[in-house]
Every structure is written in C-alpha cells, then in structure tokens.
Amino acid sequence: MFDILEDIALLLFVCEDTLADFLCQMKGRVSGYLLRCVKELLECPSQFFQVDEVRERAIVDLYRRLTQWMQKGSQVFGGYRAFEEVVDDFARRFTIAKD
C-alpha cells in the first residue's frame, strides 16, 4: 500500500529532499497502526504459525518488508525504536537470520 503512495508522491514532488520528507512524515503517521497490526498477528495462537512453505514465505516476506520500512527515508521517523523492537521480536520468534 505504501508503494502506491510513493508512486503518487513521485508525481507530486520534483525535489528529492521534499519527497523524502513527505514519505517520512507519512510513514510516521501510519507506523503506529502498522505496528499494532503486526503485534496482533504475533499474538495469534501458535498453531496459526505452523510452518509450511506458504506461511514460511509469508513470514519472511513480512519481516523483509518491515526491515525495508525502517530503512527507507532520509531521516529516522518517530516510531523507529518501536519498529526495531517488533522486528527483533519477529526475528527471534521465527528464527529469521538478520541481514
């Protein structure tokens, strides 16, 4: 979903710094909701996460997207520390090797 916002923002802003600031601001506004959703997902019963090929790919993909979310942007957004904690918990829970 955020990829769509990035594509639209590319059309609106000519200056890369302004674009990066806008995206960082939007990221800060929606990060709380995203974190709440991921935390609820992590609290699901363990049988939900029984490993099969499809679920494993989905878990690794979500982890990858969360780490990309933290890394994109010209500045650290307000929710960075909370994201870092959730991503670390996610990696521990599913024994994902951090890059």
N, C-alpha and C positions, 0 to 999 in steps of 0.2 A: 504494500500500500504506500509506503513512504517513497518507493521508487517512482510512483506516479507523481507525487508531489515534487520530487527532484526534477523530473522531466518538465513539468509545468514551470517550475521556478527557473529553469534554464532559458525558457522563452521570455520570462518577465525581467530578468536581471542581466545586464550587459557586463557589469563589473564582477569579477570572480569573488572579490572580498565581500561584496554585498550579498551575493548568492550564498556564500559560506555562512555569513552571519545569519541570514534568514533561515537557512536549513538548521543551523544550530539552535536558533530560537524555537523553531517548530519542534525539533527533537526534544528540547527541554519541556515543552508543553505537553507532549503526548507520552513521554517516558514513564510517568507515574502510572498511567493506565496500562501500558505495556508490561511494566514490572508486576503489577497486580495480577494480570492475566497469567504470566509465567509462574508466579508464586502459587496461584491456584492450581495450575497444571501440575506443579511439583508436589502438591499436597494430595493429588489423586491417589486412590488405592494402588498398592504396588502391583496388583495383577493387571492393571491398565498398562503397565510398562513391561509386561512380559516380552522378552526380546524375540523379535522375529525380524526378518530382513527389512520389511517396510517400515516398521516402527523404529528400528535402529537408524535407518537413513533419515527419517523424520527428526529424530532426536539430535543427530549430528548436524543436520541442516539448521535446526533451530539454534543450536549452540553457535554454529558458524555465523548465522545472521545476527545474533546478539553481540558477538565479538566485533563484527563489522560495524554495528550500530554505534559501539563505543569508539571506534577508531575513526569514523568519518567526521569531517568537520575541521574547521581551522582552530577551534578553541574547545576547551573542556566544557560540556554542558552541565547544568546544575545537578542532574541526577547521576553523574558519573560514578560516584562512590557506591551508591546503592546498586547500580548495574554491575559493577565489578564484584560485589558480594554475591549477587544472584548467579552470575556467570561462573564464579568459582565454585559455588554450591552445586550448580548444574554439572560442572565437570567432575566434581568428586562423586556425586550421586550416580552418574552414568559412566564413570571411569573413562572420561574422554581426555586424551592427551592434549595439553595446551600447546599451541603453536609457539 
